[in-house]
Amino acid sequence: MKNVVKKLVVVMALVLSFGVSAQDRREKMKNATPEERVAMRTEKMSEKLGLDENQKKKVKEILTAQQKDNKTTREEIKAEREKARVQMKANMKKQHEELKAKLKPILTEEQFKKWEAMQNENIEKGKERRNHKKR
């Protein structure tokens, strides 16, 4: 019985240490510079595939080029998202102004002021929700 417990403890310790080391590698990769990531990937490929020095050099060049292409693509996507966000915001503002223009002749002046206050209140609630989500 004692042997089984000892074996179980040893196995658990190994499993936990493996999980921690995998987590450490992910953290290192996450916090690494692009050059460090390329070096780590090249080294890992070298270990797993048994690359010679010439192959390592070529692999490193390819991975570096890929890293640059990926960065460019990410920047383009980010710019497109920002452009789409600005466009959407402008469209929504235009639609709101059109709505105001359509409601103003229908509502009394008091009703229209209440409606505008309700709109402003909803805007503030939305801002609060967005700020709360960011935390």
Secondary structure, 3 states (H helix, E strand, C coil): CHHHHHHHHHHHHHHHHHHHHHHHHHHHHHHCCHHHHHHHHHHHHHHHHCCCHHHHHHHHHHHHHHHHHHHHHHHHHHHHHHHHHHHHHHHHHHHHHHHHHHHCCCCCHHHHHHHHHHHHHHHHHHHHHHHHHHC
